[in-house]
Amino acid sequence: MPMEASEIERMIKEALPDAAIEIRDLAGDGDHYSAHVVSGAFTGKSRVQQHQMVYNALGGRMGDVLHALALTTAVPQS
């Protein structure tokens, strides 16, 4: 069963309340998304750690309900 973009956003926001999130359905199938997440919580973290934070927010749905997520992360610009 595909995962809705709004559900992905809700789960990320729950873990990273300050996050600005942009999600796009890449294939129109609810299984392949891209997400750009900007959060102050990423400050001082490596890119790998930032991505792990987002994947952790998705609670194990990666590779199961959510087949693919092209993820980019960033720290807010001052």
Secondary structure as GFF3:
##gff-version 3
##sequence-region A 1 78
A	DSSP	alpha_helix	5	15	.	.	.	ID=ss1
A	DSSP	beta_strand	20	25	.	.	.	ID=ss2
A	DSSP	beta_strand	32	38	.	.	.	ID=ss3
A	DSSP	three_ten_helix	40	42	.	.	.	ID=ss4
A	DSSP	alpha_helix	47	57	.	.	.	ID=ss5
A	DSSP	beta_strand	68	74	.	.	.	ID=ss6
###
